Structures are given as structure tokens and as C-alpha cells.
Amino acid sequence: MAETLKARLLDSDRRSAVIDDLQGLVDSEVANKSGLSGGVVKTGYAGLKKIKPGIVREALDKMLDEFVEQLEPFWTTYTTEATGDFGTFLGTRPQEASEALLTVTDRRAERSSRGAITSIYSKLRPKAQENVIEALPGLGAVIEKHARV
């Protein structure tokens, strides 16, 4: 049986590299946004980073365990089907995969005691599913890179 994502991605020797790559993915996804909604995302992202430098990395670190938990069933199915790459696999299940990931950020925002962060998140949330769906191929590539090492 294939090793779990939890065992691979949350390993103390690998965790920092996973977070580095996820932060790079988030930065890249935000930078590639365009149009009015892209401007809103870029402004919100810059606002979060201004409120607290390092917040993105910190948030990824705090949420990584929950993200992995949400992705584990997708990984299990993917490894039994063994076709294509994980990013493509997630892309064939965009609604299901994005909602699974957004449950993590929604819970986190609900628990936040920082009004500014909650406010920014509530402004970004309506377009969040679309943004997550767009990021699924890149997310799958990052996950597979570290899970297959």
C-alpha cells in the first residue's frame, strides 16, 4: 500500500520544504491574477502580508495538517487509479477538491481573533472557490513532488 500523504508531507524533515513550495505556489497564483477580481485578490493578499509579515508561511504551517487531511482521500483514490499526475486528477474533481480545501480556510477564518484578517477573508471568500480551482494543477504538482520523494 502507498504511504499516506500525512506520513510523507508532515514528516519533520520534509515539512519546511513543502511549506516553501506551497508559499511559492500561492505567491505565483496571486501574481498571475488579472482584471478587477485579480486586483482585489492582489490587494487583499498584500494587505494580509502588511498586517503581519510572514503571515502566509505561518498560516500554511498551521493549516498544513488539515489540508493534508482533506487531500488524503483524493490521494488514496489517485494512487489506486495511477493515471496522469495528481494536479490533473484534482482538476477532474474541481468542486469536490476546492470545497474540501476551503473547509480548512473557512474554519480558520471563523476561529481568528483578528478582525482585519477576518474582514479581508470575507471579501475574498466569494471568489475563493474559483481561485482554488485554478490553483489545483499547481497544488497537485507540489503535493506529488513531495509525496513521491
C-alpha atoms as one frame of an Amber mdcrd trajectory, in Angstrom:
protein
   0.000   0.000   0.000   1.218   3.501  -0.818   2.436   5.621   2.050  -0.056
   8.240   3.216   0.260  11.929   2.453   0.371  12.537   6.183   3.413  10.312
   6.561   5.180  11.934   3.608   4.288  15.633   3.773   4.173  16.153   7.514
   7.499  14.452   8.189   9.640  16.898  10.156  12.483  16.581   7.625  10.193
  17.497   4.717   7.604  19.878   6.193   9.599  23.098   5.702  10.249  22.335
   2.018   6.554  21.561   1.489   5.599  24.890   3.060   8.219  26.730   0.965
   6.766  25.265  -2.223   3.188  25.974  -1.163   4.073  29.585  -0.392   5.708
  29.841  -3.808   2.527  28.455  -5.364   0.338  30.967  -3.523   2.637  33.855
  -4.475   2.627  32.744  -8.109  -1.139  32.252  -8.244  -1.746  35.710  -6.784
   0.805  37.351  -9.103  -0.884  35.778 -12.139  -4.330  37.163 -11.299  -5.630
  39.825 -13.651  -8.637  42.044 -14.148 -10.781  43.609 -11.483 -11.163  40.472
  -9.387  -7.418  39.829  -9.726  -6.777  43.315  -8.395  -8.989  42.580  -5.396
  -7.076  39.366  -4.705  -3.709  41.088  -5.060  -4.782  43.946  -2.792  -6.167
  41.576  -0.174  -3.050  39.433  -0.272  -0.790  42.467   0.060  -2.958  43.680
   2.939  -2.602  40.398   4.792   1.156  40.427   4.343   1.324  44.048   5.521
  -0.705  43.322   8.667   1.784  40.690   9.659   4.920  39.879   7.665   5.363
  36.116   7.439   1.651  35.506   7.862   1.348  33.407   4.716   4.050  30.962
   5.754   2.720  30.864   9.297  -0.817  30.199   8.078   0.337  27.468   5.705
   2.267  25.822   8.522  -0.720  25.974  10.861  -3.153  24.661   8.247  -0.925
  22.090   6.547  -2.081  19.197   8.720  -5.730  19.984   7.950  -5.042  20.466
   4.228  -3.294  17.102   4.121  -6.219  15.508   5.952  -8.605  16.925   3.338
  -6.395  15.818   0.435  -5.736  12.305   1.760  -8.904  10.715   0.268  -8.096
  12.263  -3.124  -4.515  10.956  -2.919  -5.708   7.469  -1.972  -8.055   7.348
  -4.958  -5.397   8.812  -7.241  -2.765   6.268  -6.240  -5.153   3.371  -6.891
  -6.096   4.727 -10.330  -2.467   5.602 -11.205  -3.174   7.653 -14.333  -1.749
  11.065 -15.149  -0.487  13.379 -12.450  -2.113  14.471  -9.207  -2.784  18.019
 -10.425  -4.741  16.693 -13.394  -6.536  14.259 -11.105  -7.616  17.102  -8.789
  -8.664  19.099 -11.838 -11.144  16.376 -12.778 -12.828  16.905  -9.384 -12.727
  20.709  -9.105 -15.819  21.301  -6.980 -15.140  18.478  -4.553 -11.416  19.250
  -4.175 -11.866  23.001  -3.803 -14.643  22.650  -1.225 -12.523  20.196   0.778
  -9.661  22.694   0.893 -11.893  25.679   1.608 -13.380  23.980   4.659  -9.936
  24.386   6.208  -9.614  28.101   5.472 -13.239  28.761   6.433 -12.715  27.131
   9.836  -9.504  29.063  10.308 -11.163  32.390   9.478 -14.033  31.612  11.861
 -11.556  30.995  14.699  -9.455  34.099  14.028  -9.497  36.791  16.677  -8.046
  39.327  14.228 -10.817  41.463  12.799  -8.690  42.742   9.910  -7.858  39.218
   8.758 -11.472  38.092   9.073 -12.606  41.146   7.119 -10.138  40.575   4.283
 -11.025  36.878   4.135 -14.749  37.627   3.968 -14.106  39.937   0.990 -12.002
  37.336  -0.810 -14.149  34.287   0.011 -16.835  34.769  -2.687 -14.221  34.179
  -5.424 -12.161  31.720  -3.403 -13.548  28.559  -4.978 -12.744  29.816  -8.463
  -9.222  30.736  -7.348  -8.665  27.382  -5.657  -9.900  25.532  -8.740  -7.416
  27.481 -10.869  -4.622  26.505  -8.463  -5.434  22.769  -8.337  -2.935  21.721
 -11.046  -0.108  23.568  -9.287  -1.177  22.299  -5.890  -1.260  18.741  -7.195
   2.243  19.157  -8.616   3.596  20.405  -5.275   1.898  17.589  -3.365   3.102
  14.925  -5.764   6.651  16.305  -5.773   6.925  15.837  -2.025   4.835  12.686
  -1.730   6.887  10.809  -4.318  10.339  11.687  -2.929
